[in-house]
């Protein structure tokens, strides 16, 4: 596992098991939705002082890995 992947953690006792950043109560989903809504990364880092710039890179890497694993299979009717 690379250093970025190590920053994303999943624990059933934290945020109902959703992927979080370094076990904090900040989810990957929360960060992606904020960025998609137009919140600049600098504002996220200011709003969440416990976040580090590398955490945002880890979020992107995690999302990229999920997309790369997505497959669509035809279903015969």
PyMOL commands that place a pseudoatom at each C-alpha (Angstrom):
pseudoatom trace, name=CA, resn=UNK, resi=1, chain=A, elem=C, hetatm=0, pos=[0.000, 0.000, 0.000]
pseudoatom trace, name=CA, resn=UNK, resi=2, chain=A, elem=C, hetatm=0, pos=[1.322, 3.472, -0.786]
pseudoatom trace, name=CA, resn=UNK, resi=3, chain=A, elem=C, hetatm=0, pos=[1.551, 6.418, 1.592]
pseudoatom trace, name=CA, resn=UNK, resi=4, chain=A, elem=C, hetatm=0, pos=[-1.546, 8.102, 0.141]
pseudoatom trace, name=CA, resn=UNK, resi=5, chain=A, elem=C, hetatm=0, pos=[-3.662, 4.971, 0.562]
pseudoatom trace, name=CA, resn=UNK, resi=6, chain=A, elem=C, hetatm=0, pos=[-2.540, 4.721, 4.188]
pseudoatom trace, name=CA, resn=UNK, resi=7, chain=A, elem=C, hetatm=0, pos=[-4.211, 8.068, 4.885]
pseudoatom trace, name=CA, resn=UNK, resi=8, chain=A, elem=C, hetatm=0, pos=[-7.679, 6.699, 4.078]
pseudoatom trace, name=CA, resn=UNK, resi=9, chain=A, elem=C, hetatm=0, pos=[-9.033, 4.496, 6.836]
pseudoatom trace, name=CA, resn=UNK, resi=10, chain=A, elem=C, hetatm=0, pos=[-12.234, 2.547, 7.393]
pseudoatom trace, name=CA, resn=UNK, resi=11, chain=A, elem=C, hetatm=0, pos=[-13.358, 1.616, 10.867]
pseudoatom trace, name=CA, resn=UNK, resi=12, chain=A, elem=C, hetatm=0, pos=[-16.888, 0.428, 11.686]
pseudoatom trace, name=CA, resn=UNK, resi=13, chain=A, elem=C, hetatm=0, pos=[-16.748, 2.535, 14.856]
pseudoatom trace, name=CA, resn=UNK, resi=14, chain=A, elem=C, hetatm=0, pos=[-15.945, 5.790, 13.039]
pseudoatom trace, name=CA, resn=UNK, resi=15, chain=A, elem=C, hetatm=0, pos=[-18.563, 7.452, 10.812]
pseudoatom trace, name=CA, resn=UNK, resi=16, chain=A, elem=C, hetatm=0, pos=[-20.402, 4.114, 10.374]
pseudoatom trace, name=CA, resn=UNK, resi=17, chain=A, elem=C, hetatm=0, pos=[-17.431, 2.601, 8.562]
pseudoatom trace, name=CA, resn=UNK, resi=18, chain=A, elem=C, hetatm=0, pos=[-17.289, 5.144, 5.747]
pseudoatom trace, name=CA, resn=UNK, resi=19, chain=A, elem=C, hetatm=0, pos=[-13.810, 5.909, 4.412]
pseudoatom trace, name=CA, resn=UNK, resi=20, chain=A, elem=C, hetatm=0, pos=[-12.308, 8.702, 6.489]
pseudoatom trace, name=CA, resn=UNK, resi=21, chain=A, elem=C, hetatm=0, pos=[-9.103, 10.656, 6.441]
pseudoatom trace, name=CA, resn=UNK, resi=22, chain=A, elem=C, hetatm=0, pos=[-6.613, 9.284, 8.976]
pseudoatom trace, name=CA, resn=UNK, resi=23, chain=A, elem=C, hetatm=0, pos=[-9.404, 8.093, 11.263]
pseudoatom trace, name=CA, resn=UNK, resi=24, chain=A, elem=C, hetatm=0, pos=[-10.689, 11.623, 11.725]
pseudoatom trace, name=CA, resn=UNK, resi=25, chain=A, elem=C, hetatm=0, pos=[-14.408, 12.239, 11.571]
pseudoatom trace, name=CA, resn=UNK, resi=26, chain=A, elem=C, hetatm=0, pos=[-13.952, 13.711, 8.095]
pseudoatom trace, name=CA, resn=UNK, resi=27, chain=A, elem=C, hetatm=0, pos=[-15.151, 11.408, 5.338]
pseudoatom trace, name=CA, resn=UNK, resi=28, chain=A, elem=C, hetatm=0, pos=[-13.839, 11.048, 1.814]
pseudoatom trace, name=CA, resn=UNK, resi=29, chain=A, elem=C, hetatm=0, pos=[-17.429, 11.639, 0.673]
pseudoatom trace, name=CA, resn=UNK, resi=30, chain=A, elem=C, hetatm=0, pos=[-17.625, 14.911, 2.604]
pseudoatom trace, name=CA, resn=UNK, resi=31, chain=A, elem=C, hetatm=0, pos=[-14.449, 16.237, 0.985]
pseudoatom trace, name=CA, resn=UNK, resi=32, chain=A, elem=C, hetatm=0, pos=[-15.439, 15.140, -2.532]
pseudoatom trace, name=CA, resn=UNK, resi=33, chain=A, elem=C, hetatm=0, pos=[-18.898, 16.713, -2.215]
pseudoatom trace, name=CA, resn=UNK, resi=34, chain=A, elem=C, hetatm=0, pos=[-17.428, 19.968, -0.938]
pseudoatom trace, name=CA, resn=UNK, resi=35, chain=A, elem=C, hetatm=0, pos=[-14.933, 20.122, -3.802]
pseudoatom trace, name=CA, resn=UNK, resi=36, chain=A, elem=C, hetatm=0, pos=[-17.656, 19.247, -6.328]
pseudoatom trace, name=CA, resn=UNK, resi=37, chain=A, elem=C, hetatm=0, pos=[-19.753, 22.095, -4.924]
pseudoatom trace, name=CA, resn=UNK, resi=38, chain=A, elem=C, hetatm=0, pos=[-16.921, 24.496, -5.685]
pseudoatom trace, name=CA, resn=UNK, resi=39, chain=A, elem=C, hetatm=0, pos=[-15.315, 24.841, -2.267]
pseudoatom trace, name=CA, resn=UNK, resi=40, chain=A, elem=C, hetatm=0, pos=[-11.648, 25.642, -2.926]
pseudoatom trace, name=CA, resn=UNK, resi=41, chain=A, elem=C, hetatm=0, pos=[-9.118, 23.231, -1.383]
pseudoatom trace, name=CA, resn=UNK, resi=42, chain=A, elem=C, hetatm=0, pos=[-7.584, 26.144, 0.535]
pseudoatom trace, name=CA, resn=UNK, resi=43, chain=A, elem=C, hetatm=0, pos=[-10.933, 26.787, 2.233]
pseudoatom trace, name=CA, resn=UNK, resi=44, chain=A, elem=C, hetatm=0, pos=[-11.252, 23.129, 3.231]
pseudoatom trace, name=CA, resn=UNK, resi=45, chain=A, elem=C, hetatm=0, pos=[-7.792, 23.210, 4.762]
pseudoatom trace, name=CA, resn=UNK, resi=46, chain=A, elem=C, hetatm=0, pos=[-8.735, 26.353, 6.655]
pseudoatom trace, name=CA, resn=UNK, resi=47, chain=A, elem=C, hetatm=0, pos=[-12.120, 24.981, 7.778]
pseudoatom trace, name=CA, resn=UNK, resi=48, chain=A, elem=C, hetatm=0, pos=[-10.554, 21.690, 8.905]
pseudoatom trace, name=CA, resn=UNK, resi=49, chain=A, elem=C, hetatm=0, pos=[-7.159, 22.599, 10.389]
pseudoatom trace, name=CA, resn=UNK, resi=50, chain=A, elem=C, hetatm=0, pos=[-6.443, 18.940, 11.146]
pseudoatom trace, name=CA, resn=UNK, resi=51, chain=A, elem=C, hetatm=0, pos=[-6.362, 18.230, 7.396]
pseudoatom trace, name=CA, resn=UNK, resi=52, chain=A, elem=C, hetatm=0, pos=[-3.107, 18.347, 5.493]
pseudoatom trace, name=CA, resn=UNK, resi=53, chain=A, elem=C, hetatm=0, pos=[-2.714, 19.054, 1.759]
pseudoatom trace, name=CA, resn=UNK, resi=54, chain=A, elem=C, hetatm=0, pos=[-1.582, 15.450, 1.278]
pseudoatom trace, name=CA, resn=UNK, resi=55, chain=A, elem=C, hetatm=0, pos=[-4.927, 14.289, 2.675]
pseudoatom trace, name=CA, resn=UNK, resi=56, chain=A, elem=C, hetatm=0, pos=[-6.686, 15.877, -0.296]
pseudoatom trace, name=CA, resn=UNK, resi=57, chain=A, elem=C, hetatm=0, pos=[-4.359, 14.022, -2.660]
pseudoatom trace, name=CA, resn=UNK, resi=58, chain=A, elem=C, hetatm=0, pos=[-5.234, 10.814, -0.814]
pseudoatom trace, name=CA, resn=UNK, resi=59, chain=A, elem=C, hetatm=0, pos=[-8.950, 11.510, -1.351]
pseudoatom trace, name=CA, resn=UNK, resi=60, chain=A, elem=C, hetatm=0, pos=[-8.371, 11.882, -5.099]
pseudoatom trace, name=CA, resn=UNK, resi=61, chain=A, elem=C, hetatm=0, pos=[-6.250, 8.733, -5.231]
pseudoatom trace, name=CA, resn=UNK, resi=62, chain=A, elem=C, hetatm=0, pos=[-8.912, 6.777, -3.327]
pseudoatom trace, name=CA, resn=UNK, resi=63, chain=A, elem=C, hetatm=0, pos=[-11.676, 7.984, -5.659]
pseudoatom trace, name=CA, resn=UNK, resi=64, chain=A, elem=C, hetatm=0, pos=[-9.526, 7.189, -8.684]
pseudoatom trace, name=CA, resn=UNK, resi=65, chain=A, elem=C, hetatm=0, pos=[-8.939, 3.666, -7.424]
pseudoatom trace, name=CA, resn=UNK, resi=66, chain=A, elem=C, hetatm=0, pos=[-12.685, 3.119, -6.978]
pseudoatom trace, name=CA, resn=UNK, resi=67, chain=A, elem=C, hetatm=0, pos=[-13.419, 4.355, -10.492]
pseudoatom trace, name=CA, resn=UNK, resi=68, chain=A, elem=C, hetatm=0, pos=[-10.684, 2.180, -11.970]
pseudoatom trace, name=CA, resn=UNK, resi=69, chain=A, elem=C, hetatm=0, pos=[-12.264, -0.887, -10.351]
pseudoatom trace, name=CA, resn=UNK, resi=70, chain=A, elem=C, hetatm=0, pos=[-15.731, -0.169, -11.762]
pseudoatom trace, name=CA, resn=UNK, resi=71, chain=A, elem=C, hetatm=0, pos=[-16.854, -2.651, -14.389]
pseudoatom trace, name=CA, resn=UNK, resi=72, chain=A, elem=C, hetatm=0, pos=[-20.113, -3.040, -16.258]
pseudoatom trace, name=CA, resn=UNK, resi=73, chain=A, elem=C, hetatm=0, pos=[-21.070, -6.503, -17.416]
pseudoatom trace, name=CA, resn=UNK, resi=74, chain=A, elem=C, hetatm=0, pos=[-23.785, -7.243, -19.955]
pseudoatom trace, name=CA, resn=UNK, resi=75, chain=A, elem=C, hetatm=0, pos=[-26.741, -9.202, -18.686]
pseudoatom trace, name=CA, resn=UNK, resi=76, chain=A, elem=C, hetatm=0, pos=[-28.312, -11.721, -21.030]
pseudoatom trace, name=CA, resn=UNK, resi=77, chain=A, elem=C, hetatm=0, pos=[-32.076, -11.521, -21.007]
for i in range(1, 77): cmd.bond("trace and resi %d" % i, "trace and resi %d" % (i + 1))
show_as sticks, trace
zoom trace
